[in-house]
Amino acid sequence: MKILRIENGNGWFRTSENSEWKEVDKIDKDGLLELLNCFLDSEIDMDVFDEEKLSNAAQQIVYRSVYEKLNALAENKGKFKDESDRKYQDAIEKYSQA
């Protein structure tokens, strides 16, 4: 599923297959968390950051930052997921039984 795209001079993001595309400079903390969850839970695709294709300076900054962070995380996705699972395993077990 594609979560970041560049189209018609604008950067866009979405957090699920059924969600609407939103301008990347409108992303908030909840949107970032949803992107991260989507990234961890499924195979994702992102348009490569290209400053020349984005006409809005704010979108350039935000898109580049989100793209670079997710791209770096992709290299360590398995390790990150395993560490997260181990860190929260006690809480998961505790609340799964309730």
C-alpha positions as CSV (number, residue, x, y, z in Angstrom):
1,M,0.0,0.0,0.0
2,K,1.3,3.5,-0.9
3,I,1.4,5.8,2.1
4,L,3.4,8.8,0.7
5,R,3.1,10.2,-2.8
6,I,4.0,13.3,-4.8
7,E,1.5,14.4,-7.3
8,N,0.9,17.7,-9.1
9,G,3.5,19.5,-7.0
10,N,2.1,18.4,-3.7
11,G,3.1,15.8,-1.1
12,W,0.3,13.5,0.2
13,F,-0.1,10.9,2.9
14,R,-2.7,8.3,3.9
15,T,-2.8,5.9,6.8
16,S,-4.8,3.1,5.4
17,E,-6.0,1.7,2.1
18,N,-9.5,3.2,2.6
19,S,-8.4,6.6,4.0
20,E,-8.4,9.8,2.0
21,W,-5.1,11.3,0.8
22,K,-4.2,14.4,2.9
23,E,-1.6,17.0,2.2
24,V,1.6,16.1,4.0
25,D,2.1,19.5,5.7
26,K,-1.3,19.0,7.5
27,I,0.0,15.9,9.3
28,D,-0.3,15.9,13.1
29,K,1.0,13.7,15.9
30,D,-1.9,11.3,15.5
31,G,-1.3,11.1,11.8
32,L,2.3,10.3,12.3
33,L,1.4,7.5,14.8
34,E,-1.1,6.0,12.3
35,L,1.6,6.1,9.6
36,L,4.0,4.3,11.8
37,N,1.4,1.7,12.7
38,C,0.6,1.2,9.1
39,F,4.3,0.9,8.3
40,L,4.8,-1.7,10.9
41,D,1.7,-3.7,10.1
42,S,1.9,-4.0,6.4
43,E,4.1,-3.7,3.3
44,I,4.2,-0.1,2.2
45,D,5.3,2.0,-0.7
46,M,6.5,5.6,-0.8
47,D,7.4,8.0,-3.6
48,V,11.0,8.9,-3.3
49,F,11.6,12.4,-2.0
50,D,12.3,14.8,-4.8
51,E,12.6,18.5,-3.9
52,E,12.0,19.6,-7.5
53,K,8.6,17.8,-7.6
54,L,7.3,19.6,-4.5
55,S,6.5,23.3,-5.0
56,N,5.6,24.1,-1.4
57,A,8.6,24.6,0.9
58,A,6.7,23.4,4.0
59,Q,5.7,20.2,2.2
60,Q,9.3,19.7,1.1
61,I,10.5,19.9,4.8
62,V,7.8,17.6,6.1
63,Y,7.8,15.1,3.3
64,R,11.6,14.8,3.4
65,S,11.6,14.3,7.2
66,V,8.8,11.7,7.2
67,Y,10.3,9.9,4.2
68,E,13.8,9.7,5.6
69,K,12.6,8.5,9.0
70,L,10.4,5.8,7.5
71,N,13.1,4.8,5.0
72,A,15.7,4.5,7.8
73,L,13.2,2.5,9.9
74,A,12.6,0.2,6.9
75,E,16.2,-0.9,7.1
76,N,15.7,-2.0,10.7
77,K,12.0,-2.9,10.6
78,G,12.3,-6.4,11.9
79,K,14.6,-5.4,14.7
80,F,12.4,-2.5,15.7
81,K,9.3,-4.6,15.8
82,D,11.0,-7.3,17.8
83,E,12.3,-4.8,20.3
84,S,8.8,-3.1,20.6
85,D,7.1,-6.5,21.1
86,R,9.6,-7.4,23.9
87,K,9.3,-4.1,25.6
88,Y,5.6,-4.2,25.8
89,Q,5.2,-8.0,26.2
90,D,4.3,-7.9,29.9
91,A,1.6,-5.3,29.3
92,I,0.2,-7.2,26.3
93,E,0.0,-10.5,28.3
94,K,-1.5,-8.7,31.3
95,Y,-4.3,-7.0,29.3
96,S,-4.9,-9.9,26.9
97,Q,-6.1,-12.0,29.8
98,A,-8.5,-9.4,31.1
